[in-house]
Amino acid sequence: MLQGKTIVVTGAASGIGAATAALAQAQGAHVISVDINAPAKAVGRFIQADLSDLASIDQLVADLPEGIDGLANIAGLPPTRPAAAVVKVNLVGLKELTTRLIPKLADGASIVNLASLAGMGWPEAKAAIQASATLQMGDVETFCAAQGIEGARSYFFAKEALIVWTMENRWTWRSRGIRMNCVSPGPVDTPILQDFVQTLGARAEEDMRTMDRPGTPADIAPVVGFLLSDGAAWIRGTNVPADGGMFANVQLQMHGF
């Protein structure tokens, strides 16, 4: 339960972000919803911010209160958007917001990053991920060109790097009891599901045949909510697949089972 906790949810105007904000409020949290788009009906307090713009991120951090108990980094762009924009929002902006917000987090706070099953190939992307470790917002276009990150690869790369960053920082703020984990959904029926099908084509359709159905935001929000809660206090640096069994299917195939 999140009773009495102050929870910041990015990407709260739709999809998984909206479902997470609603769940947190239903569990008694004080919710601060963040999105570049104003929601039809905001949950809690709404702050508009653009995570591809450092000035907007700085203003957001200034507007947020002290003593935040949880940060759910859910905002993201689909792979149909320009590659640099995807990397800026899904990786660089997320990292910038998180690190800038650490001083305002309460001791024992939880950070939950929304990754993706698309990031499961991170071990094969070591060089690019290492090269992105100190990537700045103004250098993203040059970085993408140098690393050959274009089209749908931008989304896969951003999620791969995010999973690694989460694991690397599992103990970074241990002295204050701040933990960080991520959740990796499979295909989820949100406004951007068709963007994935359009971009990945036959591959996406083949992957989805291993599932009984696409996920829904209501399938993912409780997993995020649990990781934000005190019940997950000893879970650090983990990546939780929430994908209808797709990750298990891929792993078995990779290892010949």
Summary of the structure (lengths in Angstrom):
residues: 257
radius of gyration: 17.1
end to end distance: 38.5
largest distance: 51.6
contacts: 882
relative contact order: 0.15
helix: 49%
strand: 17%
